[in-house]
């Protein structure tokens, strides 16, 4: 008893079968193509403290580069929007009870005064728009508009990923929770990251953390930025800095001076001056870097709820990230 080869049966060896060879070559070509696509794929990681606007930027990516939301998804956001309205109303009423100096003769004047003190209870800035549109939102026929989805606040408690193909390049964007309790999950996303987009809210210079009432939010953002930029896991990773909520920052400067906040008492610029305030905080973030530097082209002041603004910001960011990746890979000169 023995094993006979295929030549004994009069047929050609299996390895020389033209059909098999053709299929093998096709498989090899497909594997090479997938390998090349994987190498070209850009993995983006959104990091920052809670309520800085990371998830809003994540939603803007879908509006600008992705597919429209389903009716089911919009219905879910309808529930979220109405829940946000209830939450912000309760917080504002709590502020009225706390502040006995507010005159109730004219409720519009009272609410204006209360709104300027919203930082005391960490009221979400964008939810004023919901209150302005309360009749529409309370309607039985309410269907969330694109701006409603952007303003809706849902705490991120898990890693969320979306894929986009833009100008022939595949992008993966990851959104993670920014609260302290959620940051332990960040490490799972650190592998093979091409770029980190760190989001900090300019408008939070006079606010404290919800989870730590004595910690200034901007101070927390600066410390977090320092730890990210000086983390060895990101030694060869592009880091972009998005200074978000510039519109709210400009508004708050009219009644909340930067220098009045103890951590930023060294601010010596003109009071209520938007440009001076932005430059001041840019320098604060630059001071966080130990062994590297961040060029101005990697820093964007933005309004995450403004789709036109974010389309410009994200398009320019894509170009910068792709160019920087090519430079880091040695395909472009360092100049």
C-alpha positions in Angstrom: 0.0 0.0 0.0 1.4 3.4 -0.9 0.4 6.9 -1.9 0.3 7.6 -5.6 1.0 11.0 -7.0 -1.2 12.9 -9.4 1.2 12.2 -12.2 0.6 8.5 -11.8 -3.0 9.2 -12.8 -2.0 10.8 -16.0 -3.0 14.4 -15.0 -0.7 17.4 -14.5 0.4 18.3 -11.0 -2.1 20.4 -9.1 0.5 23.1 -8.6 0.6 23.7 -12.4 -3.1 24.0 -12.9 -3.6 27.3 -14.7 -7.0 27.9 -13.1 -5.6 27.4 -9.6 -2.7 29.7 -10.3 -5.0 32.4 -11.6 -7.1 32.2 -8.4 -4.0 32.4 -6.3 -2.7 35.4 -8.1 -6.0 37.1 -7.7 -6.1 36.4 -4.0 -2.5 37.7 -3.6 -3.5 40.9 -5.5 -6.5 41.4 -3.3 -4.4 40.9 -0.1 -1.8 43.4 -1.4 -4.6 45.9 -2.1 -6.1 45.5 1.4 -2.6 45.8 2.9 -2.0 49.0 1.0 -5.4 50.4 2.0 -4.7 49.5 5.6 -1.3 51.3 5.5 -3.0 54.4 4.0 -5.9 54.4 6.4 -5.8 57.2 9.0 -6.9 56.5 12.5 -8.1 59.7 14.4 -8.6 59.8 18.1 -10.7 62.5 19.7 -9.5 63.3 23.2 -10.3 66.0 25.8 -12.1 66.6 29.0 -15.9 66.0 29.4 -18.2 68.5 27.7 -15.4 70.0 25.6 -17.3 69.3 22.4 -15.6 66.1 21.2 -18.9 64.3 20.5 -20.2 67.4 18.6 -17.2 67.2 16.3 -17.7 63.5 16.0 -21.3 64.2 14.8 -20.1 66.9 12.4 -17.9 64.3 10.7 -21.0 62.3 9.9 -22.9 65.4 8.6 -20.0 66.5 6.4 -18.6 63.2 5.2 -21.1 60.4 6.1 -24.6 59.3 5.5 -27.9 60.9 6.6 -29.4 59.8 9.9 -32.3 57.3 9.9 -35.7 58.2 11.2 -35.2 55.8 14.1 -32.0 57.7 15.0 -33.7 61.0 14.8 -36.5 59.8 17.0 -33.9 58.9 19.6 -32.5 62.4 19.5 -36.0 63.8 19.9 -36.1 62.1 23.3 -32.6 63.4 24.1 -33.5 67.0 23.2 -36.6 67.0 25.3 -34.7 65.5 28.2 -32.0 68.2 27.8 -34.7 70.9 28.0 -36.0 69.5 31.3 -32.5 69.3 32.8 -31.5 72.9 31.8 -34.8 74.3 33.1 -34.4 72.6 36.5 -30.8 73.9 36.8 -31.9 77.5 35.9 -34.7 77.4 38.4 -32.3 76.1 41.1 -30.1 79.1 40.3 -33.0 81.5 40.8 -33.7 80.0 44.2 -30.0 80.3 45.1 -29.7 83.9 44.1 -32.0 86.2 46.0 -30.7 89.4 44.4 -32.4 88.6 41.1 -35.5 90.7 40.4 -38.5 88.6 39.3 -40.4 91.7 38.1 -39.5 90.8 34.5 -38.8 87.2 34.0 -36.8 87.8 30.8 -34.4 90.1 32.7 -34.1 87.6 35.5 -33.4 84.7 33.1 -30.7 86.8 31.4 -29.0 87.4 34.8 -29.3 83.7 35.6 -27.9 82.6 32.3 -24.8 84.6 32.9 -24.3 82.6 36.2 -24.8 79.2 34.5 -21.2 78.2 35.2 -22.1 77.7 38.8 -24.2 74.6 38.0 -22.4 73.5 34.8 -25.4 74.3 32.5 -24.7 73.2 28.9 -24.2 76.4 26.9 -26.0 75.3 23.8 -29.2 74.4 25.5 -30.3 78.0 25.6 -31.2 77.4 21.9 -33.5 74.6 23.1 -35.3 77.0 25.5 -35.6 79.6 22.7 -37.3 76.9 20.6 -39.4 75.3 23.3 -42.7 75.6 21.4 -41.3 73.7 18.4 -39.7 71.1 20.6 -42.8 70.5 22.6 -44.9 70.1 19.5 -46.4 66.6 18.8 -44.9 66.8 15.3 -41.4 67.6 16.5 -38.7 66.1 14.4 -35.1 67.0 15.3 -33.3 69.2 12.8 -29.6 68.8 12.1 -28.7 71.6 14.6 -30.8 69.9 17.3 -28.7 66.8 16.9 -25.5 68.8 17.2 -26.7 70.5 20.4 -28.2 67.4 22.0 -26.1 66.2 25.0 -25.6 62.5 25.6 -22.8 61.5 27.9 -20.3 59.3 26.1 -19.7 56.2 28.2 -18.0 53.9 25.7 -15.7 54.0 22.7 -17.5 54.9 19.5 -16.0 54.5 16.1 -17.2 55.7 12.6 -15.5 55.0 9.2 -15.4 57.4 6.3 -13.9 57.3 2.9 -12.8 60.8 1.8 -11.1 61.5 -1.5 -10.0 57.9 -1.7 -8.5 57.7 1.8 -10.1 55.7 4.6 -10.5 57.4 7.9 -11.5 55.8 11.3 -12.5 58.3 14.0 -12.9 57.3 17.6 -14.8 59.2 20.3 -14.4 58.5 24.0 -15.8 59.7 27.2 -14.0 62.7 28.7 -15.0 62.5 32.3 -12.3 61.2 34.7 -14.2 58.0 35.3 -14.2 57.2 31.5 -10.5 57.9 30.8 -9.3 54.5 31.9 -10.8 53.2 28.6 -8.6 55.5 26.5 -5.7 53.2 26.6 -7.6 50.7 24.4 -7.5 53.2 21.5 -3.9 54.2 21.7 -2.5 51.5 19.3 -1.6 52.7 15.8 -3.1 56.1 16.1 -2.1 58.4 13.3 -3.5 61.6 14.8 -5.0 62.9 18.1 -7.4 65.8 17.9 -7.4 67.2 21.4 -10.5 69.3 22.2 -10.6 72.0 24.8 -13.4 74.5 25.4 -12.2 78.1 25.5 -15.4 79.1 27.3 -14.7 77.0 30.3 -12.0 79.2 31.8 -14.5 80.3 34.5 -16.1 76.9 35.2 -15.3 73.9 37.5 -15.6 70.2 36.8 -18.9 68.5 37.5 -17.0 65.6 39.1 -14.6 67.9 41.1 -16.2 71.1 42.2 -12.9 72.8 43.1 -11.0 72.0 39.8 -11.1 74.6 37.1 -12.1 73.1 33.8 -9.5 74.9 31.7 -6.8 73.8 34.2 -8.0 70.2 33.9 -7.8 70.5 30.1 -4.2 71.9 30.2 -3.1 69.1 32.5 -4.8 66.5 30.3 -3.2 68.0 27.2 0.2 67.9 28.9 -0.2 64.2 29.7 -1.3 63.3 26.2 1.5 65.3 24.4 4.2 63.8 26.6 2.9 60.3 26.5 5.4 57.9 24.7 2.5 56.2 23.0 2.0 59.4 20.9 5.7 60.1 20.2 5.2 59.6 16.5 1.6 60.8 16.3 0.3 64.1 15.0 -1.5 66.1 17.7 -4.0 68.7 16.7 -5.5 71.2 19.2 -9.0 72.4 18.7 -10.0 75.3 21.0 -13.7 74.9 20.8 -16.7 77.2 21.7 -15.0 80.3 20.5 -18.5 81.9 20.1 -19.4 81.3 23.7 -16.0 82.5 24.8 -16.4 85.8 23.0 -19.8 86.2 24.6 -18.7 85.4 28.2 -15.7 87.8 28.0 -18.2 90.7 28.1 -19.1 89.8 31.7 -16.5 87.4 33.0 -12.9 88.6 32.9 -10.1 86.0 32.5 -7.9 87.7 35.1 -10.7 87.3 37.7 -10.2 83.6 37.6 -7.5 82.6 40.2 -5.6 80.2 37.9 -5.3 82.9 35.2 -4.6 85.9 37.3 -1.4 86.5 35.2 -3.5 87.5 32.2 -2.4 91.0 31.3 -4.2 91.5 28.0 -7.0 93.9 27.4 -10.2 93.1 29.3 -13.0 91.5 27.2 -10.7 91.2 24.2 -11.3 88.0 22.2 -8.1 87.8 20.2 -5.9 88.5 23.2 -7.8 85.9 25.2 -7.4 83.2 22.5 -3.6 84.0 22.2 -3.2 83.8 26.0 -4.7 80.3 26.1 -2.8 79.1 23.1 0.5 80.0 24.9 -0.8 78.2 28.0 -1.2 75.0 25.9 2.1 75.4 24.2 3.7 75.7 27.6 2.5 72.1 28.4 4.9 70.6 25.9 8.2 69.3 27.2 10.1 67.7 24.4 8.2 68.9 21.4 6.5 71.9 20.0 3.2 72.5 18.3 3.0 74.8 15.3 0.2 77.3 14.9 -1.1 75.3 11.9 -1.9 72.5 14.2 -4.1 74.8 16.4 -7.7 75.7 15.4 -10.1 77.9 17.2 -13.5 76.7 16.3 -17.2 76.4 17.0 -18.2 72.7 16.8 -21.9 73.5 16.4 -21.3 75.5 13.2 -21.2 73.1 10.3 -19.7 75.6 7.8 -16.9 76.5 10.3 -16.2 72.8 11.0 -16.2 71.8 7.3 -13.4 74.3 6.8 -11.5 73.2 10.0 -11.8 69.5 9.3 -10.8 69.8 5.6 -7.7 71.8 6.6 -7.0 69.3 9.4 -7.2 66.4 7.0 -4.6 68.0 4.8 -2.3 68.7 7.7 -2.5 65.2 9.2 -1.9 63.5 5.8 1.1 65.7 5.1 2.5 65.2 8.6 2.1 61.4 8.3 4.0 61.4 5.0 6.7 63.5 6.5 6.9 61.2 9.6 7.1 58.2 7.2 10.0 59.7 5.3 8.1 60.3 2.1 8.4 64.1 2.5 11.3 66.3 3.7 11.1 67.9 7.1 11.2 71.4 5.6 
